[in-house]
Amino acid sequence: MMKYGAEHEEHRFTLSFTESEVRGQWRDIFLGIHKEVGEEFPEDLIDPSILVICNLDGEIVQIVLHDEGCDCEFQFTFSEKAQIENYVKQHVNI
């Protein structure tokens, strides 16, 4: 996770499924994000979570990092996004 425009920094985390809902032509998947042992998230993140937006065919369109339930100034790295995509494909029925 990194602030937009900031230096690239990888974080280790696990994920958990929270909920899924259909919104018109989109399926919103909400995930919990949990630090791995010994890992620290950026100190500006208070309560991070993830919104994965898919089309109704199950294709991931966007992955958004939320803080306290809202969009924030942080984004995921490519490898963090890949981890999230793999989790959704393996553990969430879309």
HUSULUR-V519923 format. One record per run of one state. SS is the DSSP state (@ for helix, = for strand, . for the rest). FROM is the first residue (numbers start at 1). TO is the last residue. Records with the same first field share a line. If there is no record, write none. Layout:
# HUSULUR-V519923
SS=FROM-TO / FROM-TO
This chain:
# HUSULUR-V519923
.=1-1 / 4-12 / 24-25 / 36-47 / 56-59 / 68-69 / 72-73 / 76-77 / 92-94
==2-3 / 13-23 / 26-35 / 48-55 / 60-67 / 70-71 / 74-75
@=78-91
